[in-house]
């Protein structure tokens, strides 16, 4: 596993913050962290970073879709959240 330096001199693996590696979609349709990530010292910061990046918005959309399908949230709550996600996506796109 390759590693690179962070600005505060801590070494992070190259996979740091990559949503496709640290929080991939499982066979059951849910995202889960691989076993290798569970043993990593950077797992919490890494996952937070991955979710905060633009690709992490897809995770929020998936969670929102599941909540709406299970009727845990209302139509208006779903609409409001989708609108917020769209604004964030627009803000982060070049």
N, C-alpha and C positions, 0 to 999 in steps of 0.2 A: 504494500500500500504506500503510495507516494504521500509525501507530506509537504506542507508549505508553512512559512512563518506568518504569523499574524503581527500586526503592528506593535502589540505589547509583548513581543518575543515568546509567546506560547506557540507551540507547534500544533497545527491542526491537519488532519488527513485531507486529501484532495476531495473526498466525498462530502466534506463539511457543507451543510446547508443545501445539498442537492436532493430535492423532494423525491425524485425518481429512485434514488438509492436509499435514503434514510427513512422514507415513509411510503414504500411502493404499495400499489393495489394488490391485495391478496387474491387467491383463487375464489374466495367466497364473496368478492365484491367490496370488501372493506379494506382500508389501509391498515398496515401493521409494520412495526419496525422489525428488521431482521435481527437474528440472534447476535450477529457480529456487532451490531450497533448497541445492543443492550450491555455489552461488556466495555464499551468505549467510555473514556472519561469525559468526553465532550458531548455525550448524547443529548442532554437537556438543552444546552445552548445551541447545538446543531439543529435540533428539531424546531426550536423557536425561530431560528434564523430561516430555516426552510419554509415554515408556515408564513413568515413575515414577507417573504419575497413574492413577486407577482404570480409565480406558479402555485403558491400556497392558496391563492384565491380559489383555485379549483377544489381544494379540500373543503373550504367553507361552503362552496356551492353544493358539493356532494352531501355534506352534513345537513344543509338546508333542505335539499331534495328528500333525503330520508326522513327528516322530521315532518315535512309536509305530507309525505305519503303515509306516514304512520299516524297522521292527524294530531301530532304533538304541538303543532303551531297552526295558526289561522292563515287564511289566504292573505290578509292584509300584512301580517307579520312577515310572511314569505316575500311578498311584494316589496316591502320596505327594505328587507335585508338584501334582496337581489338588486335593488336600486343602489344601495350603499356599495355593494361589491362592484357594480358597473362603474360607479364614480371612482372607486379606488383603482380599478383596472385602467380607466381612462387617464387618471393622474400619473400612473407609473409607466404607461406606454410612451415611447419616444415621439 
